[in-house]
């Protein structure tokens, strides 16, 4: 089954075909200081976006322990997952702390996990 996307310019559904077969990227712009936040702000913080998750493209800008290429997502109730293919780490964190900005528990967890690496 092919993936369908809505082309807002042509006002029709089209079959999604990546430019490079087997590889999908997404352009995100920098911050829009005069309007509401949007996905484009992510690139300012070292992230890009795939289909359903964020991807670290500049670890230094994230200000969080991880490797370039780490992909992750956080949920509304502070839940999170991340996969770091460089360090071979897969982490899933399930909690019910709402809103997710109540306590910075996700970056604390990530720091603890990376501090435990002994290699």
DSSP file (Angstrom, degrees, kcal/mol; ACC not computed):
  #  RESIDUE AA STRUCTURE BP1 BP2  ACC     N-H-->O    O-->H-N    N-H-->O    O-->H-N    TCO  KAPPA ALPHA  PHI   PSI    X-CA   Y-CA   Z-CA
    1    1 A X              0   0    0      0, 0.0     2,-0.2     0, 0.0     0, 0.0   0.000 360.0 360.0 360.0 132.3    0.0    0.0    0.0
    2    2 A X        -     0   0    0      1,-0.1     2,-0.4    15,-0.0    15,-0.1  -0.519 360.0-110.7 -87.8 155.1    1.4    3.4   -1.0
    3    3 A X        -     0   0    0     13,-0.4    13,-3.5    -2,-0.2     2,-0.4  -0.708  30.5-152.4 -84.5 130.7    1.5    6.4    1.3
    4    4 A X  E     -A   15   0A   0     -2,-0.4     2,-0.3    11,-0.2    11,-0.2  -0.870  12.8-175.2-105.6 137.6   -0.9    9.3    0.2
    5    5 A X  E     -A   14   0A   0      9,-2.8     9,-3.0    -2,-0.4     2,-0.6  -0.919  26.8-118.2-126.4 157.1   -0.2   12.9    1.0
    6    6 A X  E     -A   13   0A   0     -2,-0.3     2,-0.8     7,-0.2     7,-0.2  -0.858  19.1-148.9 -98.0 119.9   -2.3   16.0    0.4
    7    7 A X  E  >> -A   12   0A   0      5,-2.9     4,-1.7    -2,-0.6     5,-1.3  -0.788   7.8-166.4 -87.3 108.2   -0.7   18.5   -1.9
    8    8 A X  T  45S+     0   0    0     -2,-0.8    -1,-0.2     1,-0.2     5,-0.0   0.779  85.3  55.7 -70.2 -25.4   -2.0   21.9   -0.7
    9    9 A X  T  45S+     0   0    0      1,-0.2    -1,-0.2     3,-0.1    -2,-0.0   0.930 120.4  28.5 -70.9 -45.2   -0.8   23.7   -3.8
   10   10 A X  T  45S-     0   0    0      2,-0.2    -2,-0.2     0, 0.0    -1,-0.2   0.562 101.9-132.6 -91.0  -9.9   -2.7   21.4   -6.2
   11   11 A X  T  <5 +     0   0    0     -4,-1.7     2,-0.3     1,-0.2    -3,-0.2   0.928  68.2 102.0  56.4  50.4   -5.4   20.6   -3.7
   12   12 A X  E   <S-A    7   0A   0     -5,-1.3    -5,-2.9    -7,-0.0     2,-0.3  -0.990  75.8-101.8-155.3 157.1   -5.3   16.9   -4.3
   13   13 A X  E     -A    6   0A   0     -2,-0.3     2,-0.3    -7,-0.2    -7,-0.2  -0.619  40.9-175.4 -79.1 140.8   -4.0   13.6   -2.8
   14   14 A X  E     -A    5   0A   0     -9,-3.0    -9,-2.8    -2,-0.3     2,-0.4  -0.963  32.3-101.6-135.6 153.4   -0.9   12.3   -4.4
   15   15 A X  E     -A    4   0A   0     -2,-0.3     2,-0.4   -11,-0.2   -11,-0.2  -0.607  41.8-122.0 -73.1 129.5    1.2    9.1   -3.9
   16   16 A X        +     0   0    0    -13,-3.5     2,-0.4    -2,-0.4   -13,-0.4  -0.613  35.7 174.8 -76.9 124.9    4.3    9.9   -1.8
   17   17 A X        -     0   0    0     -2,-0.4     4,-0.1   -15,-0.1   -15,-0.0  -0.974  26.5-131.4-131.1 116.7    7.5    9.1   -3.6
   18   18 A X        -     0   0    0     -2,-0.4     3,-0.1     1,-0.1     6,-0.1  -0.325  14.9-128.0 -65.1 150.2   10.9   10.0   -2.0
   19   19 A X  S    S+     0   0    0      1,-0.2     2,-0.6     4,-0.1    -1,-0.1   0.925 105.0  39.5 -62.1 -44.9   13.4   11.8   -4.2
   20   20 A X  B >  S-B   23   0B   0      3,-0.6     3,-2.1    -3,-0.0    -1,-0.2  -0.942 103.6-114.8-108.1 117.9   16.0    9.2   -3.2
   21   21 A X  T 3  S+     0   0    0     -2,-0.6     3,-0.1     1,-0.3    -2,-0.1  -0.231  97.3  10.5 -55.9 131.5   14.5    5.7   -3.1
   22   22 A X  T 3  S+     0   0    0      1,-0.1     2,-0.4    -4,-0.0    -1,-0.3   0.525 114.0  88.6  79.7   6.8   14.6    4.3    0.5
   23   23 A X  B <   -B   20   0B   0     -3,-2.1    -3,-0.6     2,-0.0     2,-0.4  -0.987  50.4-176.7-142.5 128.0   15.5    7.6    2.1
   24   24 A X        +     0   0    0     -2,-0.4     2,-0.3    -6,-0.1    27,-0.1  -0.985   6.4 169.7-127.1 133.0   13.3   10.4    3.4
   25   25 A X        -     0   0    0     -2,-0.4     2,-0.4    25,-0.1    25,-0.1  -0.822  18.1-146.5-128.3 172.8   14.3   13.7    4.8
   26   26 A X        -     0   0    0     -2,-0.3    23,-0.4    23,-0.0     2,-0.3  -0.980  12.8-132.1-144.6 130.7   12.4   16.8    5.7
   27   27 A X        -     0   0    0     -2,-0.4     2,-0.4    21,-0.1    21,-0.0  -0.646  24.7-174.3 -78.7 133.5   13.4   20.5    5.5
   28   28 A X        -     0   0    0     -2,-0.3    12,-0.1    12,-0.1     2,-0.1  -0.993  13.2-140.5-127.7 141.3   12.7   22.5    8.6
   29   29 A X        -     0   0    0     -2,-0.4    14,-0.6     1,-0.2    15,-0.4  -0.298  26.2 -91.6 -91.8 177.5   13.3   26.3    8.8
   30   30 A X        -     0   0    0      1,-0.2    -1,-0.2    13,-0.1    12,-0.1  -0.049  63.9 -52.7 -79.2-173.8   14.6   28.4   11.7
   31   31 A X        -     0   0    0     10,-0.2     2,-0.7     1,-0.1    -1,-0.2  -0.267  38.9-144.6 -67.4 147.1   12.6   30.1   14.4
   32   32 A X    >   -     0   0    0      1,-0.1     3,-1.1     4,-0.1    -1,-0.1  -0.901  18.0-177.5-108.0  99.0    9.7   32.4   13.6
   33   33 A X  T 3  S+     0   0    0     -2,-0.7    -1,-0.1     1,-0.2     4,-0.1   0.631  76.6  54.6 -77.0 -12.3    9.9   35.0   16.3
   34   34 A X  T 3  S+     0   0    0      2,-0.1    -1,-0.2    -3,-0.1     2,-0.2   0.332 111.5  33.5-103.0   6.7    6.9   36.9   15.2
   35   35 A X  S <  S-     0   0    0     -3,-1.1    -3,-0.1     1,-0.1     3,-0.1  -0.825  97.2 -55.0-148.5-177.0    4.3   34.0   15.3
   36   36 A X        -     0   0    0     -2,-0.2    -4,-0.1     1,-0.1    -1,-0.1  -0.202  64.5 -91.1 -64.5 156.0    3.3   30.8   17.0
   37   37 A X        +     0   0    0     -4,-0.1     2,-0.3    -6,-0.1    -1,-0.1  -0.329  51.3 172.2 -65.7 150.0    5.8   27.9   17.4
   38   38 A X    >   -     0   0    0     -3,-0.1     3,-2.0    -2,-0.0     4,-0.3  -0.926  49.8 -84.7-150.8 174.6    5.9   25.3   14.7
   39   39 A X  G >  S+     0   0    0      1,-0.3     3,-1.9    -2,-0.3     4,-0.3   0.772 115.3  73.7 -56.7 -28.1    8.0   22.2   13.6
   40   40 A X  G >  S+     0   0    0      1,-0.3     3,-0.9     2,-0.2     4,-0.4   0.752  82.1  70.0 -59.3 -24.6   10.4   24.5   11.8
   41   41 A X  G X> S+     0   0    0     -3,-2.0     3,-1.0     1,-0.2     4,-0.7   0.730  79.8  79.6 -65.2 -20.6   11.9   25.6   15.1
   42   42 A X  G X4>S+     0   0    0     -3,-1.9     5,-2.0    -4,-0.3     3,-1.4   0.858  82.0  60.9 -59.1 -38.1   13.4   22.2   15.6
   43   43 A X  G X45S+     0   0    0     -3,-0.9     3,-1.6   -14,-0.6    -1,-0.3   0.836  96.6  61.4 -62.1 -30.7   16.4   22.8   13.3
   44   44 A X  G <45S+     0   0    0     -3,-1.0    -1,-0.3    -4,-0.4    -2,-0.2   0.806 106.0  47.8 -61.3 -29.1   17.4   25.7   15.6
   45   45 A X  G <<5S-     0   0    0     -3,-1.4    -1,-0.3    -4,-0.7    -2,-0.2   0.098 127.7 -94.9-102.9  21.6   17.8   23.1   18.4
   46   46 A X  T < 5S+     0   0    0     -3,-1.6    11,-2.9     1,-0.3    12,-1.8   0.648  86.7 119.2  82.2  15.7   19.8   20.5   16.4
   47   47 A X  E   < -C   56   0C   0     -5,-2.0     2,-0.3     9,-0.2    -1,-0.3  -0.833  38.7-173.8-117.8 153.0   16.8   18.4   15.3
   48   48 A X  E     -C   55   0C   0      7,-2.7     7,-2.8    -2,-0.3     2,-0.4  -0.763  26.1-120.8-123.9 176.1   15.2   17.3   12.0
   49   49 A X  E     -C   54   0C   0    -23,-0.4     5,-0.2    -2,-0.3     2,-0.1  -0.979  22.5-177.8-128.9 137.7   12.0   15.4   11.7
   50   50 A X        -     0   0    0      3,-2.8     2,-1.4    -2,-0.4     3,-0.3  -0.259  59.7 -57.5-103.4-161.5   11.2   12.1   10.0
   51   51 A X  S    S-     0   0    0      1,-0.2     3,-0.1    -2,-0.1   -27,-0.0  -0.676 124.9  -9.7 -84.8  91.2    7.7   10.5    9.8
   52   52 A X  S    S+     0   0    0     -2,-1.4     2,-0.3     1,-0.2    -1,-0.2   0.521 125.8  54.7 103.2   7.0    6.7   10.3   13.4
   53   53 A X  S    S-     0   0    0     -3,-0.3    -3,-2.8    20,-0.1     2,-0.3  -0.992  74.1-108.3-161.8 163.5    9.9   11.2   15.3
   54   54 A X  E     -CD  49  72C   0     18,-3.3    18,-2.1    -2,-0.3     2,-0.4  -0.708  26.8-153.9 -94.4 150.6   12.7   13.7   15.7
   55   55 A X  E     -CD  48  71C   0     -7,-2.8    -7,-2.7    -2,-0.3     2,-0.5  -0.994  17.5-124.7-127.4 130.3   16.2   13.0   14.5
   56   56 A X  E     +C   47   0C   0     14,-2.8    13,-2.6    -2,-0.4    -9,-0.2  -0.616  36.1 163.8 -74.7 121.4   19.4   14.6   16.0
   57   57 A X  S    S+     0   0    0    -11,-2.9     2,-0.2    -2,-0.5   -10,-0.2   0.559  75.5  26.9-112.0 -15.6   21.3   16.3   13.3
   58   58 A X    >>  -     0   0    0    -12,-1.8     4,-1.0   -13,-0.1     3,-0.9  -0.724  65.3-170.1-147.8  93.3   23.6   18.5   15.5
   59   59 A X  H >>>S+     0   0    0      1,-0.3     4,-0.9    -2,-0.2     3,-0.8   0.845  84.5  59.4 -55.7 -39.9   24.2   17.1   19.0
   60   60 A X  H >45S+     0   0    0      1,-0.3     3,-0.5     2,-0.2    -1,-0.3   0.873 103.9  51.3 -60.3 -37.4   25.8   20.2   20.3
   61   61 A X  H <45S+     0   0    0     -3,-0.9    -1,-0.3     1,-0.2    -2,-0.2   0.748 100.6  62.8 -72.3 -22.9   22.7   22.3   19.6
   62   62 A X  H <<5S-     0   0    0     -4,-1.0    -1,-0.2    -3,-0.8    -2,-0.2   0.802  87.6-150.7 -72.1 -26.8   20.4   19.8   21.4
   63   63 A X  T <<5 +     0   0    0     -4,-0.9     2,-0.3    -3,-0.5    -3,-0.1   0.776  62.4 106.4  59.1  28.0   22.2   20.5   24.8
   64   64 A X  S   <S-     0   0    0     -5,-0.6     2,-0.3    46,-0.0    -1,-0.2  -0.986  83.1 -99.6-134.3 143.9   21.3   16.9   25.7
   65   65 A X  S    S+     0   0    0     -2,-0.3     2,-0.3    42,-0.2    49,-0.1  -0.476  75.0 101.1 -64.1 124.7   23.5   13.8   25.9
   66   66 A X        -     0   0    0     -2,-0.3     2,-0.3    48,-0.0    -3,-0.1  -0.953  64.5 -98.1 178.5 179.4   23.0   11.8   22.7
   67   67 A X    >   -     0   0    0     -2,-0.3     3,-1.9    -8,-0.0   -11,-0.2  -0.844  44.0 -92.5-114.0 154.4   24.7   11.0   19.4
   68   68 A X  T 3  S+     0   0    0     -2,-0.3   -11,-0.2     1,-0.2    18,-0.2  -0.450 116.3  37.0 -59.2 139.2   23.9   12.4   16.0
   69   69 A X  T 3  S+     0   0    0    -13,-2.6    16,-0.3     1,-0.4    -1,-0.2   0.320  81.4 139.3  95.3  -7.2   21.4   10.1   14.3
   70   70 A X    <   -     0   0    0     -3,-1.9   -14,-2.8    14,-0.1     2,-0.4  -0.503  37.1-158.1 -66.7 135.6   19.5    9.5   17.6
   71   71 A X  E     +DE  55  83C   0     12,-2.2    12,-2.7   -16,-0.2     2,-0.3  -0.928  22.0 147.5-120.5 148.8   15.8    9.5   16.9
   72   72 A X  E     -DE  54  82C   0    -18,-2.1   -18,-3.3    -2,-0.4     2,-0.3  -0.950  26.1-157.4-162.2 171.4   13.1   10.1   19.5
   73   73 A X  E     - E   0  81C   0      8,-1.9     8,-2.1    -2,-0.3     2,-0.4  -0.938  10.9-147.0-160.9 149.5    9.7   11.4   20.5
   74   74 A X  E     - E   0  80C   0     -2,-0.3     6,-0.3     6,-0.2     2,-0.1  -0.935  15.1-141.0-119.6 145.2    8.0   12.5   23.6
   75   75 A X    >   -     0   0    0      4,-2.8     3,-1.1    -2,-0.4    25,-0.0  -0.428  30.3 -97.8 -99.2 176.0    4.3   12.2   24.5
   76   76 A X  T 3  S+     0   0    0      1,-0.3    24,-0.6     2,-0.1    23,-0.3   0.831 119.1  51.3 -62.6 -36.8    1.9   14.5   26.3
   77   77 A X  T 3  S-     0   0    0     18,-0.1    20,-1.9    22,-0.1    -1,-0.3  -0.089 128.9 -89.0 -97.9  36.0    2.2   12.9   29.7
   78   78 A X  S <  S+     0   0    0     -3,-1.1    -2,-0.1     1,-0.2    18,-0.1   0.538  81.6 146.6  70.8   9.7    6.0   13.0   29.8
   79   79 A X        +     0   0    0     16,-0.2    -4,-2.8    15,-0.1     2,-0.3  -0.375  22.3 172.5 -69.1 157.3    6.3    9.6   28.1
   80   80 A X  E     -EF  74  93C   0     13,-2.4    13,-3.3    -6,-0.3     2,-0.3  -0.993  23.6-167.1-160.4 157.5    9.3    9.3   25.8
   81   81 A X  E     +EF  73  92C   0     -8,-2.1    -8,-1.9    -2,-0.3     2,-0.3  -0.981  10.0 176.9-141.8 152.2   11.4    7.0   23.6
   82   82 A X  E     -EF  72  91C   0      9,-2.2     9,-2.9    -2,-0.3     2,-0.4  -0.977  13.7-159.7-151.9 150.0   14.7    7.3   22.0
   83   83 A X  E     -EF  71  90C   0    -12,-2.7   -12,-2.2    -2,-0.3     2,-0.7  -0.989   3.5-169.0-130.0 120.7   17.0    5.1   20.0
   84   84 A X  E  >> - F   0  89C   0      5,-2.9     5,-2.0    -2,-0.4     4,-1.0  -0.899   1.2-173.3-110.3 100.8   20.7    5.9   19.7
   85   85 A X  T  45S+     0   0    0     -2,-0.7    -1,-0.1   -16,-0.3   -16,-0.1   0.767  82.3  57.0 -68.2 -23.9   22.2    3.6   17.0
   86   86 A X  T  45S+     0   0    0      1,-0.2    -1,-0.2   -18,-0.2   -17,-0.0   0.944 118.7  29.5 -70.4 -48.4   25.7    4.8   17.8
   87   87 A X  T  45S-     0   0    0      2,-0.1    -2,-0.2   -20,-0.0    -1,-0.2   0.469 107.3-124.0 -89.4  -2.8   25.7    3.8   21.4
   88   88 A X  T  <5 +     0   0    0     -4,-1.0     2,-0.4     1,-0.2    -3,-0.2   0.926  58.4 151.3  57.0  48.9   23.2    0.9   20.8
   89   89 A X  E   < -F   84   0C   0     -5,-2.0    -5,-2.9     2,-0.0     2,-0.4  -0.931  27.1-177.7-112.6 132.6   20.7    2.3   23.3
   90   90 A X  E     +F   83   0C   0     -2,-0.4     2,-0.4    -7,-0.2    -7,-0.2  -0.993  12.9 179.7-124.7 122.5   16.9    1.9   23.1
   91   91 A X  E     -F   82   0C   0     -9,-2.9    -9,-2.2    -2,-0.4     2,-0.4  -0.979  13.1-177.7-128.9 136.2   15.0    3.6   25.9
   92   92 A X  E     -F   81   0C   0     -2,-0.4     2,-0.5   -11,-0.2   -11,-0.2  -1.000   6.9-170.1-129.6 132.5   11.3    3.8   26.6
   93   93 A X  E     -F   80   0C   0    -13,-3.3   -13,-2.4    -2,-0.4     2,-0.5  -0.976   0.5-171.1-129.1 118.5    9.9    5.9   29.5
   94   94 A X        +     0   0    0     -2,-0.5     2,-0.3   -15,-0.2   -15,-0.1  -0.941  23.6 136.4-116.1 121.4    6.3    5.6   30.5
   95   95 A X        -     0   0    0     -2,-0.5   -16,-0.2   -18,-0.2   -18,-0.1  -0.885  48.8-130.8-147.9 177.3    4.8    8.0   33.1
   96   96 A X        +     0   0    0     -2,-0.3     2,-0.7   -18,-0.1   -18,-0.2  -0.392  50.0 140.9-133.3  56.2    1.7   10.1   33.6
   97   97 A X        -     0   0    0    -20,-1.9     2,-0.4     6,-0.0     5,-0.2  -0.886  43.5-135.5-104.5 109.3    3.1   13.6   34.5
   98   98 A X  S    S+     0   0    0     -2,-0.7     2,-0.2   -21,-0.1   -21,-0.1  -0.938  79.0  27.3-123.0 142.2    1.0   16.3   32.8
   99   99 A X  S >  S-     0   0    0     -2,-0.4     3,-2.2   -23,-0.3     4,-0.3   0.687  82.0-135.8 -71.3 166.8    1.8   18.7   31.4
  100  100 A X  T 3  S+     0   0    0    -24,-0.6     3,-0.3     1,-0.3     6,-0.2   0.624 102.5  62.8 -68.0 -10.6    5.1   17.4   30.2
  101  101 A X  T 3  S+     0   0    0      1,-0.2    -1,-0.3     3,-0.1     3,-0.2   0.398  74.6  95.5 -90.8   2.8    6.7   20.7   31.1
  102  102 A X  S <  S+     0   0    0     -3,-2.2     2,-0.3     1,-0.2    -1,-0.2   0.902 102.7   1.9 -59.0 -43.0    5.9   20.2   34.8
  103  103 A X  S    S-     0   0    0     -3,-0.3     2,-2.7    -4,-0.3     3,-0.4  -0.990  74.4-120.7-146.4 136.1    9.4   18.8   35.5
  104  104 A X     >  +     0   0    0     -2,-0.3     4,-1.3     1,-0.2     5,-0.1  -0.249  60.5 142.0 -76.3  56.8   12.3   18.3   33.1
  105  105 A X  H  >  +     0   0    0     -2,-2.7     4,-2.5    -5,-0.2    -1,-0.2   0.821  58.5  60.6 -70.9 -32.9   12.3   14.6   33.8
  106  106 A X  H  > S+     0   0    0     -3,-0.4     4,-2.3    -6,-0.2    -1,-0.2   0.944 107.2  42.7 -65.2 -48.7   13.1   13.4   30.2
  107  107 A X  H  > S+     0   0    0      1,-0.2     4,-2.3     2,-0.2   -42,-0.2   0.860 113.7  54.2 -66.5 -30.6   16.5   15.2   29.9
  108  108 A X  H  X S+     0   0    0     -4,-1.3     4,-2.3     2,-0.2    -2,-0.2   0.935 109.4  47.5 -63.7 -45.1   17.3   14.0   33.5
  109  109 A X  H  X S+     0   0    0     -4,-2.5     4,-2.4     1,-0.2    -2,-0.2   0.929 111.6  50.3 -60.5 -45.6   16.6   10.4   32.5
  110  110 A X  H  X S+     0   0    0     -4,-2.3     4,-2.4     1,-0.2     5,-0.2   0.913 109.7  50.6 -61.2 -42.8   18.7   10.8   29.3
  111  111 A X  H  X S+     0   0    0     -4,-2.3     4,-2.2     1,-0.2    -1,-0.2   0.920 110.5  49.9 -60.9 -43.6   21.6   12.2   31.3
  112  112 A X  H  X S+     0   0    0     -4,-2.3     4,-1.0     2,-0.2    -2,-0.2   0.908 110.6  49.8 -62.0 -42.4   21.5    9.3   33.8
  113  113 A X  H >< S+     0   0    0     -4,-2.4     3,-0.6     1,-0.2     4,-0.3   0.939 113.4  44.5 -63.1 -47.3   21.4    6.7   31.0
  114  114 A X  H >< S+     0   0    0     -4,-2.4     3,-1.1     1,-0.2    -1,-0.2   0.832 108.8  57.4 -70.2 -31.0   24.4    8.2   29.2
  115  115 A X  H 3< S+     0   0    0     -4,-2.2    -1,-0.2     1,-0.2    -2,-0.2   0.744  99.0  61.9 -67.7 -21.8   26.3    8.7   32.4
  116  116 A X  T << S+     0   0    0     -4,-1.0     2,-0.3    -3,-0.6    -1,-0.2   0.551  75.1 110.9 -83.1  -6.1   26.0    4.9   33.1
  117  117 A X    <   -     0   0    0     -3,-1.1    -3,-0.0    -4,-0.3   -30,-0.0  -0.536  43.0-178.6 -69.6 128.3   27.9    4.0   29.9
  118  118 A X              0   0    0     -2,-0.3    -1,-0.1     1,-0.1    -3,-0.0   0.452 360.0 360.0-110.5  -2.9   31.2    2.5   31.0
  119  119 A X              0   0    0      0, 0.0    -1,-0.1     0, 0.0    -2,-0.1   0.494 360.0 360.0 -70.8 360.0   33.0    1.7   27.7
